[in-house]
Every structure is written in structure tokens, then in C-alpha cells.
């Protein structure tokens, strides 16, 4: 007969006031269970948003698992649906209940990768043996350890940011006192939806390589936008070169993509939930996109990618040898700008011919 003293509270399967999965599935308890997995390291990752930034922080999961095999990872975020549920033990959406939860827990390691005031204050208040990233001191953001200084300073000063040659993943690994060794992005992929889209597009493509054309970039930096005529010309050229182009985007791009689809006579499947959009993207062989969330989704799905970039430091991006960055011939002077200093936006100096050639080279 089991007693309260026999309960293994340190087990990875322990679920608080309800039965654990081994108890439900195999009718075992802590006295006769072979599924006991003691947690040796409790880890909290705070990365709230935006979606792309959450995705490109996920290589840390693989590294933490490698360094701490018997660990329990909790991730606090504004974007829980993007994270792989099979790779993270507990995914918490930022709200009062989640904050109350983590503030009243004890962690071995707590990492905050957000510079937002609320995230920094939260790390300050959390009880953890080791803290990495950004915290709060004397009424302002501060580094939890000296390893976060580099990333803070490049955020403070454009001249340091422009001269930086470390990609984002190298920087966050450094913040956590690791060295980046090519650990991959992780993402929540619905295999059933992916298989359904693969079947549909494979029938339409009839053996041709599928190239996704992501036409949107969100409203934050309009300098990333490529004009409609260039998207139409790119789609037509790809079609003529034997590819099967597909227009992609979210709700903001829906009307535009309908119009582009009609003018280029190229397939546009519509816009969908984030889960289905990821599954649809997984069907493509190559993605053509600006610097936006799609870049991170495509990277997580290990897709070949043509990345059009103007206003960002190109060293920031880790493409894992599967992508190529295409930029203006004469560079761009509009660093992180939402308006162009030139008469003609720098994005317009990236011509369809150059983008199509890059896609062709990736398909070889």
C-alpha cells in the first residue's frame, strides 16, 4: 500500500494533483513503476515574442538537453503554439497564472532572452541558482552575467550593431555560456496537415520543384516590401524555368496574393491558421522571402531559401548552409529603417532575375 512518503515528487511524470501518465496507462504507482525519471536540472526559458524570435531561440533546447540530460524545461512565451510540444516539458503562455507559477517555483537555471521591461523584472524576481540573459537593476535593464554585455551593447548602439559579425544564435548561446555548434531550430509541425498539403501540391506540381513565394513582411519595417510587379515577374520566370511557384502569406496579404495569382496565373492556396501555414510551407522545396517570420519557419523546416535582405546586418542570420542572401548591388544605407534614404527603395534594386537565378542555383 503506497503512502504519501512514497510519492516521488522529483519524477518527470509527476503532474501535481492528478494521476501521471504511467499511472493512467499502466496502472502503476511510485512503489512499482519502471518509468521513474528523476529531474536533476530544472530550466526556465523566458522568450516572449515575436514569433520569429521565439523560433530562432529554439536551438537552445537541443543544447540544454545535451548538457543536462535529466532536465525539465519550462518555456514562458506569448507564442506557445509555435513551440514543439514533444521537446519542451512545460509551455506556458504569458499571463497572471503562469507568472504566479514561475515566481513560486525553484529553478536551477533561468534564462531571459527578452529585453522587455516585464521580462527583465521577472527574471530578477524568479528564484534560480543560475541566471543568464537580461535582468533588472537600479531601474533599468542589466546583464545577468557579463556574457550578455555584447548583445546589450549592440542593441544600444547602431555602430556596434553594424560591425557585429556574430549571428543571433551564436549570441544567445554565448549569453547562456555555451558555444554554438550548429544546433537546429525546432518548431511545432502538424504531420497530418503536412501530409495532406504534400498530397495536394504534389498532384498539382506534377513532379516539378515547388517554390513558395512569401509576399508579406508585416507592417513594422515597410522597407522590406518588394513591389507586386517583381513578384509577378519572379513567379512567371520560375514557371518558365520548370518550377511550380506558389504564392504564400497571411491574412494581411490575402487580397494581394489573390491579385498576384490571377495576373501571374500561379497557384495561391489561401491564408490559414499558423499551424496550417507551417504545414503548407513544409510542402515546398524552396522558399523565397524577405526577412520576416517566414525566414524562421523555413529555417526550422530545413528548407532551401532565397532571403532578400536590405536593412539588416546579414551576419545576423544563420541559414545552416541551405540558403543564400540576396541584397542590393550597392548595399543599403537604411539600417533598421522604416523609410528609405534614397529616392528609390533599396528593395527595388533587387531584381527578379537575380532572385530566380539564386533559386535555380539552390535546386542544382
C-alpha positions as CSV (number, residue, x, y, z in Angstrom):
1,X,0.0,0.0,0.0
2,X,1.5,3.3,-1.1
3,X,1.8,6.2,1.4
4,X,2.4,9.9,0.9
5,X,6.1,9.4,1.8
6,X,6.5,7.1,-1.2
7,X,5.4,9.7,-3.8
8,X,8.3,10.7,-6.0
9,X,7.8,14.4,-6.4
10,X,11.1,14.8,-8.4
11,X,9.8,12.5,-11.2
12,X,9.5,14.0,-14.7
13,X,6.0,12.5,-14.9
14,X,4.6,14.0,-11.7
15,X,1.6,16.2,-12.6
16,X,0.6,17.7,-9.3
17,X,-2.8,16.9,-8.0
18,X,-3.8,14.5,-10.9
19,X,-2.5,11.0,-11.9
20,X,0.6,10.9,-14.0
21,X,0.6,9.2,-17.5
22,X,2.3,6.0,-16.4
23,X,-0.4,5.6,-13.7
24,X,-3.2,6.1,-16.2
25,X,-1.7,4.0,-18.9
26,X,-0.1,1.1,-17.0
27,X,-1.8,1.2,-13.6
28,X,1.4,1.6,-11.7
29,X,2.4,3.8,-8.8
30,X,5.6,5.1,-7.3
31,X,6.2,1.8,-5.5
32,X,6.1,-0.4,-8.6
33,X,6.8,1.9,-11.5
34,X,9.7,1.4,-14.0
35,X,9.0,4.8,-15.6
36,X,10.5,6.8,-12.8
37,X,12.7,9.7,-14.3
38,X,14.2,11.9,-11.6
39,X,14.6,15.5,-12.6
40,X,18.2,16.7,-11.9
41,X,18.0,20.1,-13.5
42,X,15.0,22.5,-13.7
43,X,15.4,25.0,-16.5
44,X,13.3,28.1,-17.3
45,X,13.5,29.9,-20.6
46,X,11.8,33.3,-21.0
47,X,11.4,34.3,-24.6
48,X,8.1,36.0,-25.1
49,X,7.9,37.2,-28.7
50,X,7.8,38.0,-31.6
51,X,7.1,34.7,-33.3
52,X,10.3,34.7,-35.4
53,X,12.4,35.5,-32.4
54,X,10.9,32.6,-30.5
55,X,11.6,30.2,-33.3
56,X,15.2,31.2,-33.7
57,X,15.8,30.8,-29.9
58,X,14.8,27.1,-30.0
59,X,18.3,25.7,-30.9
60,X,18.9,26.2,-27.1
61,X,16.5,23.3,-26.4
62,X,18.9,20.8,-28.1
63,X,21.9,22.1,-26.3
64,X,20.3,22.2,-22.9
65,X,19.1,18.6,-23.4
66,X,22.7,17.6,-24.3
67,X,24.3,19.4,-21.4
68,X,21.6,18.4,-18.8
69,X,20.1,15.0,-20.0
70,X,17.8,14.6,-16.9
71,X,16.3,18.1,-17.2
72,X,12.9,19.6,-17.1
73,X,12.4,22.6,-19.4
74,X,9.7,25.2,-18.9
75,X,9.3,27.9,-21.6
76,X,7.3,31.1,-21.0
77,X,6.2,32.9,-24.1
78,X,3.5,34.9,-25.9
79,X,3.6,32.3,-28.7
80,X,3.0,28.8,-27.3
81,X,1.6,27.4,-30.5
82,X,4.9,27.7,-32.3
83,X,6.9,25.6,-29.9
84,X,7.4,21.8,-30.2
85,X,5.4,20.2,-27.5
86,X,7.4,17.0,-27.7
87,X,10.7,18.8,-27.0
88,X,9.6,21.0,-24.1
89,X,8.2,19.7,-20.8
90,X,6.0,22.7,-20.0
91,X,5.0,25.5,-22.3
92,X,3.4,28.5,-20.5
93,X,1.6,31.4,-22.2
94,X,2.4,34.7,-20.5
95,X,-0.5,35.5,-18.2
96,X,-1.1,36.0,-14.4
97,X,-1.3,32.3,-13.7
98,X,1.9,31.5,-15.5
99,X,3.8,34.3,-13.8
100,X,2.4,33.2,-10.4
101,X,3.6,29.7,-11.3
102,X,7.2,30.6,-12.1
103,X,7.6,33.1,-9.3
104,X,6.7,30.4,-6.8
105,X,8.9,27.7,-8.3
106,X,12.6,26.9,-7.8
107,X,14.8,26.6,-10.9
108,X,18.4,25.5,-11.3
109,X,18.8,27.6,-14.4
110,X,16.7,30.6,-15.6
111,X,17.3,32.4,-18.9
112,X,15.7,35.6,-20.1
113,X,16.3,36.4,-23.8
114,X,13.9,39.4,-24.0
115,X,14.9,43.0,-23.3
116,X,11.4,44.0,-22.5
117,X,11.0,45.5,-19.0
118,X,8.5,42.9,-17.8
119,X,10.7,40.0,-18.8
120,X,13.8,41.5,-17.1
121,X,11.9,42.2,-13.9
122,X,10.5,38.7,-13.9
123,X,14.0,37.2,-14.2
124,X,15.0,39.4,-11.3
125,X,12.2,38.1,-9.1
126,X,12.5,34.4,-10.0
127,X,14.3,32.0,-7.7
128,X,17.1,30.3,-9.6
129,X,20.6,29.1,-8.8
130,X,22.0,30.4,-12.1
131,X,20.5,33.2,-14.1
132,X,21.5,34.1,-17.7
133,X,20.5,36.9,-20.1
134,X,18.8,40.1,-19.2
135,X,17.6,41.2,-15.7
136,X,16.7,44.4,-13.9
137,X,18.9,46.6,-11.7
138,X,18.6,50.1,-10.4
139,X,15.5,50.8,-12.6
140,X,16.9,49.7,-15.9
141,X,17.8,46.6,-18.0
142,X,21.1,44.9,-17.0
143,X,23.1,41.8,-17.8
144,X,22.6,38.8,-15.6
145,X,26.2,37.8,-16.3
146,X,29.0,39.5,-18.3
147,X,28.3,37.2,-21.2
148,X,25.1,39.3,-22.0
149,X,27.1,42.5,-22.4
150,X,27.9,42.1,-26.1
151,X,24.2,41.6,-27.1
152,X,23.1,44.5,-24.9
153,X,25.7,46.9,-26.4
154,X,24.8,46.0,-30.0
155,X,21.2,46.8,-29.1
156,X,22.1,50.2,-27.6
157,X,24.4,51.5,-30.4
158,X,23.9,51.1,-34.2
159,X,27.6,51.4,-34.9
160,X,28.3,48.3,-32.8
161,X,25.4,46.5,-34.3
162,X,26.6,47.2,-37.9
163,X,30.1,46.0,-37.2
164,X,28.8,42.8,-35.4
165,X,29.8,39.5,-37.2
166,X,28.1,37.1,-34.8
167,X,24.7,35.6,-35.8
168,X,21.8,35.7,-33.4
169,X,22.1,32.1,-32.3
170,X,25.8,32.5,-31.6
171,X,24.9,35.4,-29.4
172,X,22.2,33.7,-27.4
173,X,24.4,30.6,-26.9
174,X,27.1,32.9,-25.6
175,X,24.6,34.5,-23.2
176,X,23.9,31.0,-21.8
177,X,27.7,30.3,-21.6
178,X,27.6,27.9,-24.5
179,X,29.4,27.7,-27.9
180,X,27.0,27.3,-30.8
181,X,27.8,24.0,-32.7
182,X,25.1,24.1,-35.4
183,X,22.1,23.1,-33.2
184,X,18.9,23.2,-35.2
185,X,15.8,25.2,-34.9
186,X,12.7,23.4,-33.5
187,X,9.1,24.0,-34.4
188,X,5.6,22.6,-33.9
189,X,4.8,20.8,-37.1
190,X,1.4,19.0,-37.6
191,X,2.4,15.9,-39.5
192,X,-1.1,15.1,-40.6
193,X,-1.7,18.6,-42.1
194,X,1.7,18.5,-43.7
195,X,1.0,15.1,-45.4
196,X,-2.4,16.4,-46.6
197,X,-0.8,19.5,-48.2
198,X,2.0,17.4,-49.7
199,X,-0.5,15.2,-51.4
200,X,-2.4,18.2,-52.8
201,X,0.6,20.1,-54.1
202,X,2.4,17.1,-55.4
203,X,-0.6,16.4,-57.6
204,X,-0.7,20.0,-58.9
205,X,3.1,20.3,-59.3
206,X,3.3,17.0,-61.3
207,X,6.9,16.4,-60.5
208,X,8.1,20.0,-60.5
209,X,10.0,21.6,-57.7
210,X,7.7,23.7,-55.5
211,X,8.9,27.2,-54.8
212,X,7.0,29.2,-52.1
213,X,6.8,32.9,-52.7
214,X,6.2,34.7,-49.4
215,X,5.0,38.1,-50.3
216,X,4.4,39.7,-46.9
217,X,6.7,41.1,-44.3
218,X,4.4,42.7,-41.6
219,X,3.9,46.4,-41.0
220,X,6.9,47.1,-38.8
221,X,9.5,47.8,-41.5
222,X,7.9,48.6,-44.8
223,X,11.4,49.0,-46.3
224,X,11.3,45.2,-46.7
225,X,8.4,45.2,-49.1
226,X,9.0,44.1,-52.7
227,X,6.7,45.6,-55.3
228,X,3.9,43.5,-56.9
229,X,5.4,43.7,-60.4
230,X,8.6,42.0,-59.2
231,X,6.6,39.1,-57.5
232,X,4.6,38.6,-60.7
233,X,7.8,38.6,-62.8
234,X,9.5,36.2,-60.5
235,X,6.6,33.8,-60.5
236,X,6.4,33.8,-64.3
237,X,10.1,33.3,-64.7
238,X,10.1,30.4,-62.3
239,X,7.2,28.8,-64.1
240,X,9.0,29.2,-67.4
241,X,12.1,27.6,-65.9
242,X,10.1,24.5,-65.0
243,X,9.3,25.2,-61.3
244,X,5.9,25.2,-59.7
245,X,5.6,28.6,-57.9
246,X,3.1,29.1,-55.1
247,X,2.1,32.4,-53.5
248,X,2.1,32.3,-49.7
249,X,1.2,34.8,-47.0
250,X,-1.1,35.6,-44.1
251,X,-4.4,37.4,-43.8
252,X,-2.7,40.8,-44.5
253,X,-1.5,39.6,-47.8
254,X,-4.7,37.7,-48.9
255,X,-6.1,40.3,-51.3
256,X,-2.7,41.0,-52.8
257,X,-1.9,37.3,-53.3
258,X,-5.3,36.8,-55.0
259,X,-4.4,39.6,-57.4
260,X,-0.9,38.3,-58.0
261,X,-2.1,34.8,-58.5
262,X,-4.6,35.9,-61.2
263,X,-2.0,38.2,-63.0
264,X,0.8,35.6,-63.0
265,X,-1.5,32.6,-63.5
266,X,0.1,30.9,-60.5
267,X,-1.4,28.9,-57.7
268,X,-2.4,30.6,-54.4
269,X,-4.0,28.2,-51.8
270,X,-5.3,31.0,-49.5
271,X,-4.4,32.0,-46.0
272,X,-4.7,29.7,-43.0
273,X,-4.0,29.4,-39.3
274,X,-0.4,29.4,-38.2
275,X,-0.4,25.6,-37.7
276,X,-1.6,25.0,-41.2
277,X,0.6,27.7,-42.7
278,X,3.6,25.8,-41.2
279,X,2.3,22.6,-42.7
280,X,1.8,24.2,-46.1
281,X,5.3,25.7,-46.0
282,X,6.7,22.2,-45.3
283,X,5.5,21.1,-48.7
284,X,7.7,23.5,-50.5
285,X,11.2,22.6,-51.7
286,X,12.5,26.2,-51.7
287,X,11.2,29.4,-50.1
288,X,11.7,33.0,-51.4
289,X,11.1,35.5,-48.7
290,X,12.1,38.8,-47.2
291,X,13.4,39.0,-43.6
292,X,10.3,38.1,-41.7
293,X,8.7,35.2,-39.7
294,X,8.7,33.0,-42.8
295,X,12.5,33.1,-42.8
296,X,12.5,31.4,-39.4
297,X,9.7,28.9,-40.3
298,X,11.6,27.9,-43.4
299,X,14.8,27.5,-41.5
300,X,13.1,25.4,-38.8
301,X,11.7,23.2,-41.6
302,X,15.2,22.8,-43.2
303,X,14.0,24.3,-46.5
304,X,16.3,25.8,-49.1
305,X,15.8,29.6,-49.1
306,X,16.4,32.7,-51.0
307,X,16.5,35.5,-48.4
308,X,16.1,39.1,-49.7
309,X,17.7,41.5,-47.2
310,X,18.4,45.2,-47.2
311,X,18.1,46.9,-43.8
312,X,19.5,44.2,-41.5
313,X,23.1,43.1,-40.8
314,X,23.5,40.0,-42.9
315,X,25.8,38.4,-40.3
316,X,22.8,38.2,-38.0
317,X,21.3,35.3,-39.9
318,X,22.2,31.6,-39.6
319,X,21.0,29.7,-42.7
320,X,22.7,26.4,-42.0
321,X,24.2,26.2,-45.5
322,X,20.7,25.8,-47.0
323,X,20.1,29.4,-48.1
324,X,21.5,32.4,-49.8
325,X,21.1,36.1,-49.0
326,X,20.3,38.4,-52.0
327,X,20.8,42.1,-51.4
328,X,21.2,45.4,-53.4
329,X,24.2,45.6,-55.6
330,X,25.4,48.7,-53.9
331,X,24.4,47.8,-50.3
332,X,21.8,49.5,-48.2
333,X,22.1,52.7,-46.1
334,X,18.8,52.4,-44.3
335,X,19.9,50.3,-41.3
336,X,16.8,49.2,-39.4
337,X,14.9,52.0,-41.1
338,X,11.2,52.2,-41.9
339,X,11.8,54.7,-44.7
340,X,14.5,54.7,-47.4
341,X,17.1,57.5,-47.6
342,X,17.2,57.1,-51.4
343,X,14.8,58.2,-54.0
344,X,14.1,54.6,-54.9
345,X,13.8,52.0,-52.1
346,X,16.7,49.7,-51.8
347,X,14.5,46.6,-52.2
348,X,13.7,47.7,-55.7
349,X,17.3,47.3,-56.7
350,X,16.9,43.5,-56.1
351,X,15.7,42.4,-59.5
352,X,13.6,39.3,-60.2
353,X,16.3,37.8,-62.4
354,X,18.8,37.7,-59.5
355,X,16.2,36.1,-57.2
356,X,15.2,33.5,-59.8
357,X,18.9,32.7,-60.5
358,X,19.5,32.2,-56.8
359,X,16.6,29.8,-56.6
360,X,17.9,27.9,-59.7
361,X,21.3,27.5,-58.1
362,X,19.9,26.2,-54.9
363,X,18.0,23.5,-56.9
364,X,21.1,22.1,-58.5
